[in-house]
Amino acid sequence: MSEESGLIYRISGPVVTAVGISPRMYEVVRVGDEGLMGEVIELHGDQSVIQVYEETSGVKPGEPVIRTGQTLSVKLGPGLLTQIYDGIQRPLEDLEATMGVFITRGVDADGLDMKKKWEFNPTVSVGDEVSGGAVIGTVQETETVEHRVMVPPGNSGKVASIQSGKFNITTAVCTRDDGTEITMMQEWPVRTPRPVAKKYAPGLRQVTGPRLIDVLSPLAKGGTPGIHGPLRCGNTVTQQQRPDCAEPQNVS
């Protein structure tokens, strides 16, 4: 058996244990004869524990598990805002158009339209020095949203060429002096945080309405809160509740 493929050893709901492969943590693998997408979440000696992101009914021990050598990633670029995705960035409306309301297992679909052309307007010129996060051009993604095309993190150099016009998201719109090409699309690992130049401490309190939250677990505007509690105690109802007062208050 090759290093890139193994076999299913055990199945417990969406969690599959495989043997015969030596993947890395969080590597994406293809599970079973249908090639279901899964992610390695634990490594125990020669056993790899895999979280499968699709229904596993009918999958049996002994079916193949194939390494991809890649981590779970998302495609970022123009067209992202108008789509509705499942948890692995498959566009649900596109899948419904081809196979109905029930998604076939093991199906892959591009998260962005690779053929659609967008009007790219450069904001830098040949000879300009650019680095990660610098805006090199804009795309009018919707009537109200202007998409800014940026240099990928960890890249820097001078602009050797840049063009304007209509292009698809895989076409190189900018080339640096070292030959590196920049497109309107970036592929980014979901478990790698996007780099930021600076994070600001929260200074405003968001009044939600329920006194239990505002007194015991106050929320900061722009923060990421957690609603804690046991099963069936009303977590989702609380999450969907409309706040009585949405105006943030200064707590400094």
C-alpha positions in Angstrom: 0.0 0.0 0.0 1.3 3.4 -1.0 2.0 6.2 1.6 -0.7 8.3 0.1 -3.6 5.9 0.7 -4.9 3.8 3.5 -8.1 1.9 4.7 -11.0 2.7 7.0 -10.5 0.9 10.3 -13.5 2.1 12.3 -16.6 4.3 11.8 -18.5 6.2 14.5 -21.1 8.6 12.9 -19.1 11.3 11.1 -15.8 10.3 12.8 -13.7 7.8 10.9 -10.5 6.1 12.0 -8.1 5.1 9.2 -4.9 3.1 9.1 -2.1 2.8 6.6 -1.5 6.5 6.0 0.7 9.1 7.8 -1.1 12.4 7.3 -0.5 15.7 9.0 -2.8 17.3 11.5 -5.7 19.1 9.8 -4.9 17.6 6.4 -7.8 17.0 4.1 -8.4 13.4 3.0 -10.9 11.7 0.8 -12.9 9.0 2.6 -14.5 5.9 1.1 -15.4 4.9 -2.4 -17.4 8.1 -2.8 -14.5 10.3 -1.9 -16.2 12.1 1.0 -14.3 15.2 2.3 -12.7 14.8 5.7 -10.2 16.5 8.0 -7.6 14.8 10.2 -8.3 15.9 13.8 -6.3 13.4 15.8 -3.2 11.2 15.3 -2.6 8.1 17.5 0.3 6.0 16.4 -0.6 4.4 13.1 -4.3 5.5 13.4 -5.7 8.7 12.0 -9.0 10.1 13.4 -10.9 11.9 10.7 -13.9 14.3 10.9 -16.0 13.7 7.8 -18.0 16.7 6.6 -20.6 14.7 4.8 -23.1 11.9 5.6 -21.2 8.6 6.3 -24.1 6.1 6.2 -23.2 3.1 4.0 -19.5 3.7 4.3 -17.8 0.5 5.4 -14.4 -0.5 7.0 -11.9 -1.5 4.4 -12.9 1.3 2.0 -10.0 3.6 0.9 -8.8 6.8 2.5 -6.7 9.0 0.3 -4.4 11.9 1.3 -4.6 15.1 -0.6 -1.6 16.9 1.0 -3.7 20.0 1.4 -5.4 21.7 4.4 -9.0 22.9 4.4 -9.0 26.2 2.6 -11.4 28.7 1.2 -11.4 30.7 -2.0 -11.5 34.5 -1.5 -12.3 36.9 -4.3 -15.1 38.8 -6.2 -18.4 36.9 -6.2 -18.1 35.6 -2.6 -20.9 37.9 -1.2 -23.7 36.8 -3.5 -23.4 33.1 -2.8 -24.9 30.8 -0.2 -22.5 28.0 0.9 -22.5 24.9 2.9 -19.7 24.3 5.5 -17.1 23.3 2.9 -17.8 26.3 0.6 -19.9 24.5 -2.0 -22.4 27.0 -3.6 -25.8 25.5 -2.7 -27.7 27.3 -5.4 -25.4 26.0 -8.1 -25.6 22.5 -6.8 -29.4 22.7 -6.6 -29.5 23.7 -10.3 -27.6 20.6 -11.3 -28.8 17.9 -8.9 -31.9 19.1 -7.1 -32.5 19.8 -3.4 -30.5 16.8 -2.3 -26.7 17.1 -2.7 -25.0 14.0 -4.0 -22.2 12.8 -1.6 -18.6 13.3 -2.6 -19.4 16.2 -5.0 -17.0 19.1 -5.4 -17.9 22.5 -6.7 -15.9 25.7 -7.0 -16.7 28.3 -4.3 -16.4 31.1 -6.8 -17.3 31.4 -10.5 -14.0 30.8 -12.3 -15.4 31.9 -15.7 -17.2 35.2 -14.9 -15.2 38.3 -15.8 -15.0 41.3 -13.5 -14.0 44.9 -14.3 -10.6 45.4 -12.6 -9.4 49.0 -12.0 -5.8 49.3 -10.9 -4.8 51.7 -8.1 -1.0 51.3 -8.4 1.4 51.9 -11.2 4.4 50.1 -12.6 7.4 50.7 -10.3 5.4 51.1 -7.1 6.6 49.2 -4.1 3.9 46.9 -2.7 3.7 44.5 0.2 1.3 42.1 1.9 -2.1 43.8 2.4 -1.5 46.6 -0.1 -4.5 47.4 -2.4 -3.5 47.0 -6.0 -6.9 47.5 -7.6 -10.7 47.5 -7.0 -13.7 45.6 -8.4 -17.3 46.8 -8.1 -18.6 43.5 -6.7 -22.2 44.7 -6.1 -24.0 48.0 -6.4 -22.9 49.0 -2.9 -19.7 46.9 -2.2 -16.3 47.7 -3.7 -14.0 44.7 -3.5 -10.4 45.6 -2.9 -7.8 43.3 -4.5 -4.8 43.1 -2.2 -1.3 41.7 -2.3 -1.3 38.3 -0.5 0.3 38.3 3.0 4.0 37.7 3.1 4.7 39.1 -0.4 6.5 42.3 -1.3 8.3 43.8 -4.3 7.9 46.3 -7.1 5.1 46.2 -9.7 6.5 45.1 -13.0 3.2 45.2 -14.9 -0.5 45.8 -14.2 -3.5 45.8 -16.5 -7.0 47.1 -16.4 -10.1 45.6 -18.0 -12.4 42.6 -17.6 -10.8 39.4 -16.4 -11.8 36.2 -14.6 -10.5 35.7 -11.0 -7.7 33.3 -12.1 -6.1 35.7 -14.6 -3.0 37.5 -13.5 -3.8 41.2 -13.3 -0.5 42.2 -11.7 3.1 40.9 -11.9 5.9 41.8 -9.5 9.5 42.3 -10.5 10.4 38.8 -9.3 7.9 37.2 -11.6 5.2 36.6 -9.0 1.7 36.9 -10.5 -1.2 38.2 -8.5 -4.8 37.3 -9.4 -8.1 38.6 -8.0 -8.6 35.3 -6.1 -6.7 34.1 -3.0 -6.9 30.6 -1.5 -6.5 30.7 2.3 -6.2 27.9 4.9 -9.2 28.2 7.3 -7.1 27.4 10.4 -4.5 30.1 9.7 -5.6 33.6 11.0 -5.4 36.4 8.5 -2.6 38.7 9.6 -3.5 42.2 10.9 -1.4 45.3 11.4 -3.0 46.1 14.7 -5.9 45.1 16.9 -7.8 47.7 18.9 -9.1 47.0 22.4 -12.9 47.2 22.6 -14.2 50.5 24.0 -18.0 50.2 23.4 -20.5 47.9 25.2 -23.2 46.5 23.1 -26.6 46.5 24.9 -28.4 43.4 23.8 -31.6 43.8 25.8 -31.7 40.6 28.0 -30.5 41.7 31.4 -29.0 38.3 32.1 -26.5 38.9 29.3 -25.9 42.6 29.8 -25.3 42.2 33.6 -23.5 38.9 33.9 -21.8 38.6 30.5 -21.7 42.0 28.8 -20.6 42.1 25.2 -18.2 44.4 23.5 -19.2 45.9 20.2 -17.4 44.1 17.4 -16.4 41.2 19.6 -17.3 37.5 19.3 -19.5 36.4 22.2 -20.4 32.9 23.3 -23.8 31.8 24.5 -23.2 29.0 27.0 -25.7 26.5 28.3 -26.8 22.9 28.2 -28.8 21.3 25.4 -32.3 22.6 24.7 -32.1 25.5 27.2 -32.8 28.3 24.7 -29.3 29.1 23.3 -30.6 29.5 19.7 -33.6 31.5 20.8 -31.3 33.9 22.7 -29.1 34.2 19.6 -32.0 35.1 17.3 -33.6 37.5 19.8 -34.0 41.0 18.6 -32.2 43.5 20.9 -34.3 46.1 22.7 -31.5 48.7 22.3 -28.9 48.3 19.6 -27.0 51.5 20.4 -23.5 50.8 21.8 -22.5 52.6 25.0 -19.1 54.0 25.8 -17.6 52.1 28.7 -14.3 54.0 28.9 
